[in-house]
Amino acid sequence: MSFKVSDANEYFDRLDERFDAAGAKGVDAIFQWDLGETGVWHAEVKDGTMTLHKGAHDAPTTTITMKGPNYVKMVNGDLNGQMAFMTGKMKIKGNIPMAMKLKNIFPQVG
């Protein structure tokens, strides 16, 4: 199910609606989002399942760092993720190829 959100809190409150178990098949990773003043969340994805937690994980597989409003634009389809990365609006720490799987695990709008 694809939907637009008004802020990052709404996105994470409804993340289970966006989760695609088929896209997460065979994935075993901790995805962390550091959205500055907006907050920090992490999701444990394990072979088609997902558990979301508020706060930081001790050893995430990959961390996405962005300003909250820019992240909302990206997940709503109003900001291209590749462009955000190339222009420094998004930083990825850790396993970058694993971060690329996020678009299949949590599809964007559109």
Protein Blocks (a to p, Z undefined) as FASTA:
>chain_A
ZZddfbfklmmmmmmmmpcfklmgoiacdddddehjnopcddddeehiacddedjdfbdf
bdcdddfklmmmmmnopacfklmmmnopaccehjfklmmmmmmmmcceZZ
